[in-house]
Amino acid sequence: MDKKRTIIVTMALLLSNAMSGLDNTIINTALPRIIADLKGIEYMGWMVSVFLLGTAVATPLWSKLGERTSNKIAYQLAASTFLLGALFQGLAPNMFVLLLARLICGLGNGGMVSIPYIIYSDLYPNPAKRMRTLGLVSAFYSSATIMGPMLGGWIVDTLSWRWVFYLNIPVALISIVLVQIFFIDQKHHKNQSKVDLGGALTLTAGLIVMLIGIDLIGASSLGTLFVLFAAALIFFGLLIIIEKRAEDPVIPGRLFKNLDLNIDFALFVLIWAAMMAFSVYAPMWAQGLLATSAFIGGATQIPGAFTDLCASLSVAKMREHWSAGQVVLIGIGSLLIGYIIMMMGPISMPYLLIIVAGMFQGVGNGIVFNELQVKVQQDVEKKDVPVATSFSFLIRMIASAVAASVFGLIMNSALFRGVKSSHGKISINMLNHLSDAKTNMNLPHDLLPQMRAILYQGIHEIMIVAAILIIASLGIGIYARKREKRSI
């Protein structure tokens, strides 16, 4: 492919990141109107869960489809699936259809966001050029997440919540058409080995059962959770047995014999789990402890999105002066500063300090993601680039889901302890209204300091756990740097 074609195909693939970024944020703005229209508040949590479930299940399977057909076909099919999901969501007459369409959209999203990274490894074999491209990927995604809430609010107020989903249709079509016209897929040797149907089925079943179990933590009995997680373990055990015998396993066991690759995976898991703390609980800190509006609370994420963008674009330049291990340590160090600020911050911590913590978090995220994503592809043989890339996406999603549930348990534990110690003066229902600027005005003013202290305890404990996860990743990063120095 000549330079012109490469640029056009890259821009077409960047649109997939914009769609994913928009979808992840714009729906939060539209959700209250959707619930009011379709009357399904009890299913609100599943709007996120089914999308995550579809994405997680499909991600490793799309890469295998690319190996057997072509990455071009796999991407177009994934984007088309996402497009159909968006269309059906906009047309949904009730919550059941909406959730089913959301699942379809998630299935498409699994390939739409992972296949481009596999294609970039072919388009940009030079790691420095690939890093600059990944910087643009982060820039598109970050820009979309910044625009999402504002654009979603305007669409819901001006048109209808249905246009929040219709918006993705023309973007997906443009991406599919541009890829069809300009992308010349490299003539890889197509995989002609027997399809690992058993591995695909057991992996899918294990992920579905595990993610349902994670979603039900805190909302279901211990017996139910035990059965679900035991079933997931059985499926994953069967997967290991099947993969050892498979001619072309969905997840090759040789990946886990590669120490450098396992270090990359471990860093992804720890860091992505920790980052859920800031993205979910920094807005709650602003709204519940500092009594800001929902808009100001959500704005805690915007400065970090900008620094993420800038850091992503600077990684290629950093690599001209430092090694991969050093760059990763710089990113982890920035993340650690952000979480130490949140961990050490008192209940009266100024809003500006939350913003500063978010900026450090954004810098760390931008550096670590771009460096590790390239490193994963460099640490494996060429034939394993697709499966290693898709698996890195899969484990990040699982880490985020597990962290969200664990942090929720920590928060609930702190809230119930606080309610118990209040001797009946404070209820969980009162604490539910604390982070809403409109309803907290009706709470007893003399109890507000005590309620904020309860909420602060929960957030504080979550930030401590997140900081510990980052410290653990720092230890792994230092070990990786020592291995890197020995290999020079």
HUVEN-V556051 format. One record per backbone hydrogen bond with DSSP energy under -0.5 kcal/mol. CO is the residue of the C=O (numbers start at 1). NH is the residue of the N-H. If there is no record, write none. Layout:
co=CO nh=NH
co=CO nh=NH
This chain:
co=2 nh=6
co=3 nh=7
co=4 nh=8
co=5 nh=9
co=6 nh=10
co=7 nh=11
co=8 nh=12
co=9 nh=13
co=10 nh=14
co=11 nh=15
co=12 nh=16
co=13 nh=16
co=13 nh=17
co=14 nh=18
co=15 nh=19
co=16 nh=20
co=17 nh=21
co=18 nh=22
co=19 nh=23
co=20 nh=24
co=21 nh=25
co=22 nh=25
co=22 nh=26
co=23 nh=27
co=25 nh=28
co=25 nh=29
co=26 nh=30
co=27 nh=31
co=30 nh=34
co=31 nh=35
co=32 nh=36
co=33 nh=37
co=34 nh=38
co=35 nh=39
co=35 nh=40
co=40 nh=43
co=41 nh=44
co=43 nh=46
co=43 nh=47
co=44 nh=47
co=45 nh=48
co=45 nh=49
co=46 nh=50
co=47 nh=51
co=48 nh=52
co=49 nh=53
co=50 nh=54
co=51 nh=55
co=52 nh=56
co=53 nh=57
co=54 nh=58
co=55 nh=59
co=56 nh=60
co=58 nh=61
co=58 nh=62
co=59 nh=63
co=60 nh=64
co=61 nh=65
co=62 nh=66
co=63 nh=67
co=64 nh=68
co=65 nh=69
co=67 nh=191
co=70 nh=74
co=71 nh=75
co=72 nh=76
co=73 nh=77
co=74 nh=78
co=75 nh=79
co=76 nh=80
co=77 nh=81
co=78 nh=82
co=79 nh=83
co=80 nh=84
co=81 nh=85
co=82 nh=86
co=83 nh=87
co=84 nh=88
co=85 nh=89
co=86 nh=90
co=87 nh=91
co=88 nh=92
co=89 nh=92
co=94 nh=98
co=95 nh=99
co=96 nh=100
co=97 nh=101
co=98 nh=102
co=99 nh=103
co=100 nh=104
co=101 nh=105
co=102 nh=106
co=103 nh=107
co=104 nh=108
co=105 nh=109
co=106 nh=110
co=107 nh=111
co=108 nh=111
co=108 nh=112
co=109 nh=113
co=110 nh=114
co=111 nh=115
co=114 nh=117
co=114 nh=118
co=115 nh=118
co=115 nh=119
co=116 nh=120
co=117 nh=121
co=118 nh=122
co=119 nh=122
co=119 nh=123
co=120 nh=124
co=122 nh=125
co=125 nh=127
co=126 nh=130
co=127 nh=131
co=128 nh=132
co=129 nh=133
co=130 nh=134
co=131 nh=135
co=132 nh=136
co=133 nh=137
co=134 nh=138
co=135 nh=139
co=136 nh=140
co=137 nh=141
co=138 nh=142
co=139 nh=143
co=140 nh=144
co=141 nh=145
co=142 nh=146
co=143 nh=147
co=144 nh=148
co=145 nh=149
co=146 nh=150
co=147 nh=151
co=148 nh=152
co=149 nh=153
co=150 nh=154
co=151 nh=155
co=152 nh=156
co=153 nh=157
co=154 nh=158
co=155 nh=159
co=160 nh=163
co=161 nh=164
co=161 nh=165
co=162 nh=165
co=162 nh=166
co=163 nh=167
co=165 nh=168
co=166 nh=169
co=166 nh=170
co=167 nh=171
co=168 nh=172
co=169 nh=173
co=170 nh=174
co=171 nh=175
co=172 nh=176
co=173 nh=177
co=174 nh=178
co=175 nh=179
co=176 nh=180
co=177 nh=181
co=178 nh=182
co=179 nh=183
co=182 nh=184
co=183 nh=185
co=186 nh=188
co=188 nh=190
co=190 nh=192
co=195 nh=197
co=196 nh=200
co=197 nh=201
co=198 nh=202
co=199 nh=203
co=200 nh=204
co=201 nh=205
co=202 nh=206
co=203 nh=207
co=204 nh=208
co=205 nh=209
co=206 nh=210
co=207 nh=211
co=208 nh=212
co=209 nh=213
co=210 nh=214
co=211 nh=215
co=212 nh=216
co=214 nh=217
co=216 nh=219
co=216 nh=220
co=221 nh=225
co=222 nh=226
co=223 nh=227
co=224 nh=228
co=225 nh=229
co=226 nh=230
co=227 nh=231
co=228 nh=232
co=229 nh=233
co=230 nh=234
co=231 nh=235
co=232 nh=236
co=233 nh=237
co=234 nh=238
co=235 nh=239
co=236 nh=240
co=237 nh=241
co=238 nh=242
co=239 nh=243
co=240 nh=244
co=241 nh=245
co=242 nh=245
co=242 nh=246
co=252 nh=255
co=253 nh=256
co=254 nh=257
co=255 nh=258
co=257 nh=259
co=258 nh=262
co=259 nh=263
co=260 nh=264
co=261 nh=265
co=262 nh=266
co=263 nh=267
co=264 nh=268
co=265 nh=269
co=266 nh=270
co=267 nh=271
co=268 nh=272
co=269 nh=273
co=270 nh=274
co=271 nh=275
co=272 nh=276
co=273 nh=276
co=274 nh=277
co=274 nh=278
co=275 nh=279
co=276 nh=280
co=277 nh=281
co=278 nh=282
co=280 nh=284
co=281 nh=285
co=282 nh=286
co=283 nh=287
co=284 nh=288
co=284 nh=289
co=285 nh=289
co=285 nh=290
co=286 nh=290
co=286 nh=292
co=293 nh=297
co=294 nh=298
co=295 nh=299
co=297 nh=300
co=298 nh=301
co=299 nh=302
co=299 nh=303
co=301 nh=305
co=302 nh=306
co=303 nh=307
co=304 nh=308
co=305 nh=309
co=306 nh=310
co=307 nh=311
co=308 nh=312
co=309 nh=313
co=310 nh=314
co=311 nh=315
co=312 nh=315
co=314 nh=318
co=315 nh=319
co=317 nh=320
co=318 nh=321
co=318 nh=322
co=323 nh=327
co=324 nh=328
co=325 nh=329
co=326 nh=330
co=327 nh=331
co=328 nh=332
co=329 nh=333
co=330 nh=334
co=331 nh=335
co=332 nh=336
co=333 nh=337
co=334 nh=338
co=335 nh=339
co=336 nh=340
co=337 nh=341
co=338 nh=342
co=339 nh=343
co=340 nh=344
co=341 nh=345
co=346 nh=349
co=350 nh=353
co=350 nh=354
co=351 nh=355
co=352 nh=356
co=353 nh=357
co=354 nh=358
co=355 nh=359
co=356 nh=360
co=357 nh=361
co=358 nh=362
co=359 nh=363
co=360 nh=364
co=361 nh=365
co=362 nh=366
co=363 nh=367
co=364 nh=368
co=365 nh=369
co=366 nh=370
co=367 nh=371
co=368 nh=372
co=369 nh=373
co=370 nh=374
co=371 nh=375
co=372 nh=376
co=373 nh=377
co=374 nh=378
co=375 nh=379
co=381 nh=384
co=382 nh=385
co=384 nh=388
co=385 nh=389
co=386 nh=390
co=387 nh=391
co=388 nh=392
co=389 nh=393
co=390 nh=394
co=391 nh=395
co=392 nh=396
co=393 nh=397
co=394 nh=398
co=395 nh=399
co=396 nh=400
co=397 nh=401
co=398 nh=402
co=399 nh=403
co=400 nh=404
co=401 nh=405
co=402 nh=406
co=403 nh=407
co=404 nh=408
co=405 nh=409
co=406 nh=410
co=407 nh=411
co=408 nh=412
co=409 nh=413
co=410 nh=414
co=411 nh=415
co=412 nh=416
co=413 nh=417
co=414 nh=418
co=415 nh=419
co=416 nh=420
co=417 nh=421
co=418 nh=422
co=419 nh=422
co=419 nh=424
co=420 nh=423
co=422 nh=425
co=427 nh=431
co=428 nh=432
co=429 nh=433
co=430 nh=433
co=431 nh=434
co=431 nh=435
co=433 nh=436
co=435 nh=437
co=436 nh=440
co=439 nh=442
co=440 nh=443
co=444 nh=447
co=444 nh=448
co=445 nh=448
co=447 nh=451
co=448 nh=452
co=449 nh=453
co=450 nh=454
co=451 nh=455
co=452 nh=456
co=453 nh=457
co=454 nh=458
co=455 nh=459
co=456 nh=460
co=457 nh=461
co=458 nh=462
co=459 nh=463
co=460 nh=464
co=461 nh=465
co=462 nh=466
co=463 nh=467
co=464 nh=468
co=465 nh=469
co=466 nh=470
co=467 nh=471
co=468 nh=472
co=469 nh=473
co=470 nh=474
co=471 nh=475
co=472 nh=476
co=473 nh=477
co=474 nh=478
co=475 nh=479
co=476 nh=480
co=477 nh=481
co=478 nh=482
co=479 nh=483
co=480 nh=484
co=481 nh=485
co=482 nh=486
co=483 nh=487
co=484 nh=488
co=485 nh=488
